[in-house]
């Protein structure tokens, strides 16, 4: 006897578990988060439909799409019924949604406040499970010249080499720079190392006539400005 196929196509699901048909008939906004994810998954198993599997995944992340958006391929692949290909589809779709949300607002041409710097950098530094260090390069009138990724690190830190930072600033003929890195722990407070590094970079910038305007600590739910908080 041939083994049963463990996959069930959407056509074989119960009518209430056919999100593609529901989207076509009622529109995208009629679908729940689980139903939208089920369309990405494409098929369930003999044990559960794709909608049920999607509900199980969402429940694991407290029905928080932001938390789900931070999940890795390895994490999603631990769910029974989710292989690498399905995990990648989920991650890609959530990333597109995040980028679409940020594309709605035009980035500012002039950056003269911590809020404007955060608006430019947040798309690069939220939903990460590791630290990254970024640099905004500005003209004398604070117009944005470029934004540069300086380094990537682990869960607990990243390396910001002053030689690399000022080499990039000089290459772009920047007069002002804004430093930024994220804290995956969501703790907005800078460490002693963060503050000491910033003070060293300010001193080096003074010699080169390049002003360090600010250093932002960015988390998934906001940011901390060392300049606004008086740390230097």
Protein Blocks (a to p, Z undefined) as FASTA:
>chain_A
ZZddfbdcfklpcfklmmklmmmmnojklpcfklmmmmmnopacfkbcfklmmmmmmmmn
oopaklmmmpcfklmmmpghiafklmmmmmmmmmmmmmmmmmmpccdfbdcbfklmmmmm
mmmmgoiabdcdddddddfkopafbdcdfbdcdfkbccddfklmmmmmmmnopabdcddd
ddfkopabdcfklmmmmmmmmmmmmmnopacfbdcdddfkbccdfklnopZZ
